[in-house]
Structure formats: C-alpha cells, structure tokens
Amino acid sequence: MLQGTPILVLKEGTERERGKGATSNNIAAARAVADAVRSTLGPRGMDKMLVDSMGDITITNDGVTILKEVDVEHPAAKMIVEVAKTQDQQCGDGTTTAVVLAGELLKRSESLLEQNVHPTVIVRGFQQAVQEAQRLLETEIGTPVKPDDEAVLLDCATTAMGSKGVFGSRDELAKIAVQAVQKISEKRGDRIVADVDQIKVGKRHGGTISDTELIAGIILDKERGHPRMPTEVAGAKIALLNSSLEIKKTEIESKINIKNPSQIQNFLDEEDKTFRKMVETIKASGANVVVSQKGIDDVVLHYLAKEGIYAVKQVKESDLQKLARATGAKIVTGYKDLTPSDLGTAAKVDERKVGDDDMTFVTGCSNPRSVSILIRGGTEHVTQEVERSLNDALKVVSSVLEDGVVCPGGGATEIDLAVKLRKWAPSVGGREQLAVEAFAQALEVVPWALSENGGYDSINTLIELRRGHDGAGANKNVGVNLADGKATDMWKLHVVEPLRVKRQALSSAAEVAAMVLRIDDVIASKKSAPPTPGAGGHDH
C-alpha cells in the first residue's frame, strides 16, 4: 500500500468534525438556544412571537413552548430542547431556568477546555457539584411546609405565573389553581398524591381573563343529543356507557330476503321495539342523564327526549373517566347491565352557551375527585397563554403538596448554592475543583439574567446578593427584588418555588452539559434529496 493515501471508510458526502472543533461547535449551538430564551426569564422577561410554517402565530413567554415551536436543526441544540421538555413534564415550571443554566455551564466549560482541562474531568467535577448542590437543597436551603398551608401554595402558584403574560389576573388564577389541586389530591398511606391530569382545562375566547372559573364537576364540549331534551336536569342521576345505543351491523355481509310487504313492517317494528327497550332499561335504572362514549341512534334520542332524559353522545374516553371520578358513577359497557348502584350523582346537569358553542356542564358534585377549569380571555392567543400559565401553576402546586418542601425564588437559591459550592470546592481538590468553581459561577446566571431583564445593573446586583449570602448577617433567602433591583428577603416578597423545580433544573442542566462535552466526533450523513415529483418511486 502507498504511504499517505487516505482511506475513505465513510460514504461520499458525509461530513465529519473531530476533536476541539466538534466540541466548540456543539457548545456554540447549545448556547445559541439558551441565549434565545434567556430574555424571557423572570417577571420582567419579554415575550416571543413564533410563526410556524402554516402561518399560525404563538405569543408566549414559556421556555418549553418557545423551544417546541422553533424548528431546531442542530443536533446539539436539540438536546437542549429535550431538557426543557423534561423539566416541563416533571415540574411544569423552571423550563427557561434549566435551559439557561445548561447554556451557562457549557460557556464556563469552554474556558476550562482552553486551559487544557480534559472534558471527562469537567464532567466529573460537575457531577460532584450537582450531588453537593442537591444535598444543600435538601438540608440547608429547602423549607418544609404543611399541605394545608394555603398561603405558601398560593405564593408558589403566583410565583410560577409571575413571568407569564397573565400578570394582572394572576392572584385570581392562583386561587383557582390551588383549589383545583386541593380538590383532586388524595392521601395514599402517609403521602399525598395530586394527579394534575384529573383537572380538565377547557378554553373559550370571549369575556376577560377574570371570567375564568373553577367548576366542581366536569364540562363536556358537547351539546344535548336532541332539541326536545330538557336543557337542565336538577338532581341528576348519571349513567356512563362506553358502548353505543344503536343496532349493531353484522361483521359479515348479510342480506335479508323479504317475500311480502307485511314482513317489511315486522322488520321495522322489531327495530323500533329494540330501541324502546333500550330506553326502558335506562329509565328503569333511575337514570335521567346518559353520557355515551359511542354513538346513539336518532330514534333512541327521540325516545330519550320523550322520557325527559338528557343524553350526550360521542364523548372522549378521558372525559368519561373524569366524569366517573367526579360523580362517583361506574362506567358500564352494555346498557342491559345498568343498575341504580352504577349511577353517579350531580346537583345539576345543564347546557350553556359559552362563546359560540353549546357545552354541557355537570356541576355540584358532592365530593368531586376530578374538576374542571374554564378559561376565558379576549382572544385565542390570550386563552392559550392563560392555559400555559395555569398548567405551570397546577403542576407547581401539586409538587409542593407531594414533596412538602419549598425554597426561595428570585435567584436566591442559585446564589446561595454558588456561595456554598465555592467554599466547598477546595475540599474536592485536583482539576475537578476548577469544574466545581465553574459550576458555582454558572449558577449565578439566574440572578444575573433576572436583573438584566428587569433593566438593572447585573454586576451591582450580583455583588449585593453575594454580600447578602456571605459574611455577617448572611440570609439564605436574599434574592433580586425586581421592583427596585435591590437584594431583598424573598419570603417577605412571597416569591417561593417548589424544591422539585430547582432539583430537576440542576440535574438535567448538568446531564445535558455532560453529554455535549463528551462528544468529540460528529459524523453527519449526507441528507438524502427529496424524491422528484412524478418519478413514480423508481431510482433514476
């Protein structure tokens, strides 16, 4: 073999980046994503307007929504988007914080890489720093709260919504969120479980944000099945069916031979008799409201209307399950099996016009394990942003109820961790100590961005915060007061966040930073060209 002849192992057109070039390119891409959402952090953060390929507009301040809507191409940047998604699923809030933190960790790593610190050493240092930070959160920074401490739950909900576009109505929305979560939370052994999926959130534009209401029951976006049915049923006894009230068609093709006209009449009478029987069975069970997941024949609807029974058809399975939890009904497969003990109860079932649509309200359930929130707002964009804010608030309140620990917001937790990790770093020793110090420095990006977005001098704010957390009269709860840019006790300002939000943001930011740092070789295959139209699927 000739010396110096390059051996091509990869397919033609494959791009390859190796070593430091690959690492710095990945870090740059990840930082670009983090910088894009940094300006949305905190109550003074700005909104982004996103226009998708179909021309639909989203206006939001929510980190995860921005990153989901933006079509990110770079593979390393996609990993940062995943951080935001995980944070959203686990905690609901803190998506922007997690992404900004990941970006800052990579920025600090870059200067270490330039000093020839090996990526695995940096990763090891980060892992040690995260472990220590989690320990500090649990033992020193977090404050335990009782599940019935409504004031703290309200503070957590208002803090979660503080950065969203619903600022004016956030106190009312926070109350709704807290009440909703308290209603659906249940004790299992010695712990509390609050499953936010049991809260049905519906939205209709029209009215104002302050018309948003919590309903102790379920809203179905369906109207009654027949115009002659009553529009309102008081003292409702509700039957939930997940089968249809129709005559089943046979699976195989079938024909009926009829020899004379009277047989046609018999055939039709038999069909009618079957329909009557269905209605009689339902009436005999004592039900005056029927909710079916499948279809109901028009003739059956007519007979139900005659009997004064309110019926709704084609209801989603998830709504049927929520109705069962709210009213205490059992979901029955066949109408023949319906007994009085299967029925659920509600004070009232009625049809109301909301905006342009008729909706069915099942209200006044005695002890609902599932509730609804109906969001109102001037335009569709407003209702969508309220929905995003409420989702954050609901998840935050549920995580406080489940974990029972909160910590101060406004950058106080991050700055406290930064101060304590800096003191702890020398005990780590070796080159990992540099990585721990870099981690501590990266944590300061949160208060930095908060004060920058508030229009204050970030450096002065940071110096003041460090002084507040270190030295004489140190207070772990001192954070950025965005009313005047000064360092203030966050508990006095009622700015508190669940411990879970901070814990998750730290671990996922460190994990994604570690993943990006470990990559030293990017091999990208050539993109396949789209098929030419009219090619008929053949290779040319």
C-alpha positions in Angstrom: 0.0 0.0 0.0 1.1 3.5 -0.8 2.0 5.6 2.2 -0.2 8.7 2.9 -3.1 7.5 0.7 -6.3 8.4 2.7 -8.6 5.5 3.3 -12.3 6.5 2.9 -14.5 4.5 5.2 -17.4 6.8 5.2 -19.9 7.4 2.4 -19.3 10.2 0.0 -20.8 13.5 1.2 -20.6 12.6 4.9 -19.5 15.5 7.0 -17.2 14.9 9.9 -15.9 17.1 12.6 -13.4 15.9 15.2 -11.7 17.0 18.4 -12.0 20.5 19.7 -13.7 21.8 16.6 -16.6 19.4 17.2 -16.9 20.3 20.9 -16.8 24.1 20.3 -19.3 23.9 17.5 -21.7 21.9 19.7 -21.2 24.3 22.7 -21.9 27.2 20.4 -25.2 25.7 19.1 -26.4 24.8 22.6 -25.5 28.3 23.9 -27.4 29.9 21.0 -30.6 28.1 22.1 -30.0 29.2 25.7 -29.4 32.8 24.7 -32.6 32.8 22.7 -34.8 32.1 25.7 -32.7 34.0 28.3 -34.6 37.3 27.7 -37.8 35.6 28.8 -36.6 34.7 32.3 -38.5 36.2 35.2 -41.4 38.6 35.7 -39.8 41.3 33.6 -38.9 38.9 30.8 -40.1 39.7 27.3 -42.3 37.5 25.1 -41.5 35.8 21.8 -43.8 35.7 18.8 -43.4 32.5 16.9 -44.8 31.9 13.4 -44.9 28.3 12.1 -44.7 27.1 8.5 -48.5 27.2 8.3 -48.6 30.9 9.4 -50.1 30.1 12.8 -48.9 32.6 15.5 -48.0 31.7 19.1 -47.1 34.5 21.5 -45.6 33.2 24.7 -43.1 33.6 27.5 -42.9 29.9 28.3 -39.5 28.4 27.7 -40.7 25.0 26.6 -43.3 26.3 24.3 -40.8 28.6 22.5 -38.3 25.7 22.1 -41.0 23.3 20.9 -42.4 25.7 18.3 -38.9 26.7 16.9 -37.8 24.1 14.5 -34.3 23.4 15.8 -32.0 21.8 13.2 -28.6 21.4 15.0 -28.3 18.0 16.9 -26.6 19.5 20.0 -29.3 22.2 20.2 -32.0 19.6 20.0 -30.5 18.1 23.2 -31.1 21.4 25.0 -34.7 21.4 23.8 -35.1 18.0 25.4 -34.0 19.5 28.8 -36.9 22.0 28.6 -39.4 19.2 27.7 -38.3 17.0 30.7 -38.4 20.0 33.1 -42.0 20.7 31.8 -43.2 17.1 32.3 -41.6 16.7 35.8 -42.3 20.2 37.3 -44.3 22.4 34.9 -42.1 25.4 35.8 -38.4 26.3 35.6 -38.0 25.4 31.9 -36.2 28.6 31.0 -34.0 28.3 34.1 -32.9 24.8 33.2 -32.1 25.8 29.6 -30.2 29.0 30.6 -28.3 27.0 33.2 -27.3 24.3 30.7 -26.1 27.0 28.3 -24.1 28.8 31.0 -22.4 25.5 32.2 -21.2 24.9 28.6 -20.0 28.5 28.4 -17.9 28.1 31.6 -16.6 24.7 30.4 -15.3 26.3 27.2 -12.7 28.4 29.1 -11.7 25.2 31.1 -11.2 23.4 27.8 -9.0 26.2 26.5 -6.8 25.7 29.6 -6.5 22.0 28.5 -8.7 20.5 31.2 -10.0 17.2 29.9 -13.8 17.0 29.2 -14.2 14.0 31.4 -12.6 15.8 34.3 -15.0 18.7 33.8 -17.9 16.2 33.7 -16.7 14.5 36.9 -16.5 17.9 38.6 -20.0 18.9 37.5 -21.4 15.6 38.8 -19.7 16.1 42.2 -21.0 19.7 42.3 -24.6 18.6 41.5 -24.5 16.0 44.3 -23.4 18.6 46.8 -25.9 21.1 45.5 -28.7 18.6 45.8 -27.6 17.8 49.4 -27.5 21.6 50.2 -31.0 22.0 48.7 -32.4 19.2 50.9 -30.7 20.0 54.2 -30.0 23.8 54.2 -32.0 25.7 51.6 -35.4 24.0 51.5 -38.1 24.8 54.0 -40.7 22.2 54.9 -44.3 23.2 54.5 -47.6 21.6 55.7 -50.0 20.5 53.0 -52.8 22.7 54.5 -50.6 25.8 54.4 -52.7 27.6 51.8 -50.7 30.8 51.9 -47.5 29.1 50.7 -49.3 27.2 48.0 -50.8 30.5 46.7 -47.3 32.1 46.8 -45.9 29.2 44.8 -48.7 29.5 42.2 -48.3 33.3 41.8 -44.5 32.9 41.5 -44.9 30.3 38.8 -47.2 32.6 36.8 -45.2 35.8 37.6 -43.2 35.5 34.4 -46.2 34.8 32.2 -48.4 37.3 30.3 -51.3 36.9 32.8 -49.7 39.3 35.4 -52.9 41.3 36.0 -55.1 38.3 36.9 -52.5 36.0 38.5 -53.9 36.2 42.0 -57.3 35.0 40.9 -55.8 32.3 38.7 -53.5 31.2 41.6 -56.6 30.7 43.8 -58.3 28.6 41.1 -55.1 26.5 40.7 -54.7 25.9 44.4 -58.4 25.0 45.0 -58.4 22.7 42.0 -55.3 20.7 43.1 -56.6 20.5 46.7 -59.9 19.0 45.5 -58.2 16.3 43.4 -55.4 15.4 45.8 -55.7 12.2 47.8 -53.8 10.6 50.7 -52.2 7.2 49.9 -50.6 5.9 53.0 -48.6 8.7 54.6 -48.0 10.6 51.3 -50.2 12.9 49.2 -50.8 12.2 45.5 -52.1 15.0 43.3 -52.6 13.9 39.7 -52.9 17.1 37.6 -54.3 15.0 34.7 -57.6 14.8 36.7 -58.2 18.5 36.1 -59.9 19.2 32.8 -58.9 22.5 31.4 -61.2 23.9 28.7 -60.8 27.3 27.0 -63.2 29.6 25.1 -62.4 33.0 23.9 -64.8 35.8 24.8 -65.1 37.6 28.1 -61.9 38.5 30.1 -59.3 36.5 31.9 -61.1 37.3 35.2 -64.1 35.3 34.0 -62.0 32.1 34.2 -63.8 29.9 36.7 -63.3 26.6 38.6 -66.2 24.2 38.3 -66.7 21.4 40.9 -67.6 19.0 38.2 -66.9 18.4 34.5 -67.5 20.4 31.4 -68.1 18.5 28.2 -67.8 20.4 24.9 -70.9 18.6 23.6 -74.5 19.7 23.3 -77.5 17.6 24.2 -78.4 15.0 21.6 -81.9 16.2 20.8 -83.6 19.6 20.8 -86.6 18.3 22.8 -84.5 17.2 25.7 -84.6 19.3 28.8 -81.8 22.0 28.9 -81.4 21.5 32.6 -81.7 18.5 34.9 -81.6 19.1 38.6 -80.7 16.2 40.9 -79.0 14.4 38.1 -78.5 10.6 38.2 -75.9 9.9 35.5 -75.3 6.7 33.5 -71.9 6.4 31.8 -71.8 4.0 28.9 -68.8 3.1 26.8 -70.9 1.2 24.2 -73.3 2.6 21.6 -77.1 2.7 21.7 -77.6 1.6 18.2 -78.5 -1.7 16.4 -75.3 -3.4 15.6 -74.5 -4.1 12.0 -73.2 -7.6 11.3 -69.5 -8.0 10.7 -70.1 -10.1 7.5 -72.1 -9.0 4.5 -75.7 -10.1 5.0 -78.9 -9.9 3.0 -82.5 -10.3 4.1 -85.0 -11.7 1.6 -88.5 -10.4 2.1 -91.4 -12.0 0.2 -94.3 -9.7 1.0 -94.7 -6.1 2.2 -96.0 -7.0 5.7 -92.7 -8.6 6.5 -91.0 -5.2 6.0 -93.3 -3.7 8.6 -92.5 -6.5 11.0 -88.8 -5.9 10.4 -89.2 -2.2 11.1 -91.4 -2.8 14.2 -88.8 -5.1 15.6 -86.1 -2.5 15.2 -88.4 0.1 16.9 -89.1 -2.4 19.7 -85.4 -2.8 20.3 -84.9 0.9 20.6 -87.8 1.3 23.0 -86.3 -1.5 25.1 -83.0 0.3 25.4 -84.7 3.4 26.6 -87.0 1.5 29.1 -83.9 -0.3 30.5 -82.2 3.1 31.1 -85.3 4.6 32.6 -85.8 1.6 34.9 -82.3 2.1 36.4 -83.4 5.6 37.5 -81.0 7.5 35.2 -82.1 10.9 34.0 -78.8 11.7 32.2 -77.0 9.4 29.8 -73.4 10.0 28.6 -72.1 7.7 25.9 -68.6 7.3 24.5 -70.0 5.9 21.3 -73.0 6.9 19.1 -76.7 7.0 19.9 -79.3 6.3 17.2 -81.6 9.2 16.3 -84.7 7.1 17.2 -83.2 6.3 20.6 -82.5 10.0 21.2 -86.2 10.8 20.3 -87.5 8.3 22.9 -85.0 9.5 25.5 -86.2 13.1 24.8 -89.8 11.9 25.3 -88.9 10.5 28.7 -87.2 13.7 29.6 -83.7 12.2 29.8 -80.7 14.3 28.9 -78.3 12.5 26.6 -74.8 13.3 25.3 -73.1 11.1 22.7 -69.5 10.7 21.3 -67.8 11.8 24.5 -64.0 11.3 24.7 -62.9 8.3 26.9 -60.7 10.6 29.1 -63.7 12.8 29.8 -65.8 9.7 30.6 -63.2 8.6 33.2 -63.1 12.1 34.7 -66.9 12.1 34.9 -66.7 8.8 36.8 -64.3 10.3 39.3 -66.3 13.5 39.7 -69.8 12.0 40.1 -69.0 8.6 41.6 -70.6 6.7 38.6 -69.3 3.4 37.2 -68.6 3.1 33.5 -70.9 0.4 32.1 -70.2 -1.5 28.9 -73.7 -2.7 28.0 -76.9 -0.8 28.8 -78.5 -4.1 29.9 -76.1 -4.3 32.9 -77.1 -0.8 34.2 -78.2 -0.9 37.8 -79.1 2.0 40.2 -75.8 1.5 42.0 -73.8 2.3 38.8 -75.3 5.8 38.6 -73.4 8.9 39.6 -74.9 12.0 41.1 -74.6 15.7 40.5 -76.7 18.6 41.7 -77.3 19.9 38.1 -76.6 19.0 34.5 -77.3 21.8 32.1 -76.5 23.1 28.6 -75.0 26.6 28.5 -73.8 28.7 25.6 -70.2 29.7 26.0 -68.8 31.9 23.3 -70.2 30.4 20.1 -70.6 26.8 21.3 -73.1 24.9 23.4 -71.5 23.0 26.2 -72.8 20.6 28.9 -71.9 21.4 32.5 -72.1 18.7 35.1 -71.9 20.7 38.4 -72.5 20.5 42.1 -70.8 17.1 42.6 -70.7 16.4 46.3 -67.1 15.2 46.6 -65.5 15.5 43.1 -62.2 13.7 42.6 -62.0 15.4 39.3 -62.7 19.1 38.5 -62.7 21.5 35.5 -61.4 24.9 34.8 -63.0 27.0 32.1 -60.6 29.6 30.8 -61.9 32.8 29.2 -59.9 35.6 27.5 -60.3 38.3 24.9 -58.6 36.4 22.0 -57.4 32.9 21.3 -53.8 33.9 21.9 -54.7 35.2 25.4 -56.6 32.0 26.3 -53.7 29.8 25.1 -51.2 31.8 27.3 -53.5 31.5 30.3 -53.7 27.8 29.7 -49.9 27.5 29.7 -49.7 29.6 32.8 -52.3 27.6 34.6 -50.7 24.3 33.7 -47.5 25.6 35.2 -49.3 26.7 38.4 -51.2 23.4 38.7 -48.1 21.3 38.4 -46.2 23.5 40.9 -48.9 23.4 43.5 -49.1 19.6 43.1 -45.4 19.2 43.5 -45.4 21.3 46.7 -48.3 19.1 48.1 -46.5 15.9 47.2 -43.0 16.9 48.3 -43.8 19.4 51.1 -40.7 21.4 50.6 -40.2 24.9 49.1 -37.2 27.2 48.6 -36.9 31.0 47.9 -37.2 32.2 44.3 -35.8 35.4 42.7 -32.3 33.8 42.2 -31.9 33.4 46.0 -31.5 29.6 45.8 -28.9 29.8 43.0 -26.8 32.5 44.6 -26.8 30.6 47.9 -25.7 27.4 46.2 -23.0 29.3 44.3 -21.6 30.9 47.5 -21.6 27.5 49.3 -20.2 25.5 46.4 -17.3 28.0 46.1 -16.3 27.4 49.7 -16.7 23.6 49.3 -14.6 23.5 46.0 -11.1 23.3 47.6 -12.1 20.2 49.5 -12.6 18.4 46.1 -9.0 19.1 45.1 -7.4 18.2 41.8 -8.6 19.7 38.5 -12.2 18.8 39.4 -12.0 21.7 41.8 -11.9 24.0 38.7 -15.1 22.4 37.4 -16.9 22.8 40.7 -15.9 26.5 40.7 -17.1 26.8 37.1 -20.4 25.2 38.2 -20.8 27.7 41.0 -20.1 30.6 38.7 -22.7 29.2 36.1 -25.4 29.2 38.8 -25.1 33.0 39.1 -26.5 33.3 35.6 -30.1 33.1 37.0 -30.0 36.2 39.2 -27.8 37.9 36.5 -30.5 37.3 33.8 -33.3 38.3 36.2 -31.8 41.7 37.0 -30.7 42.2 33.4 -34.3 41.5 32.1 -35.6 43.9 34.8 -33.4 46.7 33.4 -31.0 46.8 36.3 -27.2 46.7 36.5 -26.4 42.9 36.8 -22.9 43.3 38.2 -24.1 45.6 41.1 -27.0 43.2 41.8 -24.7 40.2 41.9 -22.2 42.0 44.3 -25.1 42.9 46.6 -26.5 39.4 46.5 -23.2 37.8 47.3 -22.8 40.2 50.3 -26.3 39.2 51.4 -25.4 35.5 51.4 -21.9 35.7 52.8 -20.4 37.3 55.8 -22.2 39.0 58.8 -25.9 38.6 58.9 -26.0 36.2 55.9 -29.5 35.3 54.9 -30.1 32.3 52.5 -33.4 33.9 51.3 -32.0 37.0 49.8 -32.8 37.4 46.1 -33.4 40.0 43.4 -36.3 42.3 44.1 -37.5 43.3 40.6 -39.4 46.3 41.8 -36.1 48.2 42.6 -33.2 45.9 41.6 -32.1 45.6 45.3 -31.3 42.4 47.3 -34.4 41.6 49.4 -35.6 38.6 51.5 -37.8 36.6 49.1 -40.0 35.2 51.8 -41.2 38.8 52.6 -42.0 39.3 48.9 -43.8 35.9 48.8 -41.6 34.6 46.0 -41.2 30.9 46.6 -40.7 27.9 44.4 -41.0 24.1 44.9 -37.8 22.3 45.7 -38.6 19.9 42.9 -38.2 22.6 40.3 -34.7 23.5 41.4 -33.6 19.9 41.9 -34.7 18.9 38.4 -33.3 22.0 36.7 -29.9 21.4 38.3 -29.7 17.7 37.4 -31.0 18.0 33.9 -28.8 21.0 33.0 -25.7 19.2 34.3 -26.6 16.0 32.5 -27.1 17.7 29.1 -23.9 19.7 29.6 -22.0 16.5 30.3 -23.4 14.8 27.2 -22.4 17.7 25.0 -18.9 17.9 26.5 -18.3 14.2 26.0 -18.8 14.4 22.2 -15.5 14.7 20.3 -16.6 13.5 16.9 -19.7 14.4 14.9 -20.3 12.3 11.8 -23.3 13.6 9.8 -24.5 11.5 6.9 -25.4 13.3 3.7 -29.0 14.4 3.6 -31.0 12.4 1.1 -32.6 14.5 -1.5 -36.4 14.6 -1.6 -37.9 12.4 -4.3 -38.5 14.2 -7.6 -42.2 14.6 -8.4 -43.6 12.3 -11.0 -40.6 9.9 -10.6 -43.0 7.1 -9.7 -40.8 5.9 -6.9 -38.1 4.5 -9.2 -34.4 5.2 -8.8 -33.1 7.1 -11.7 
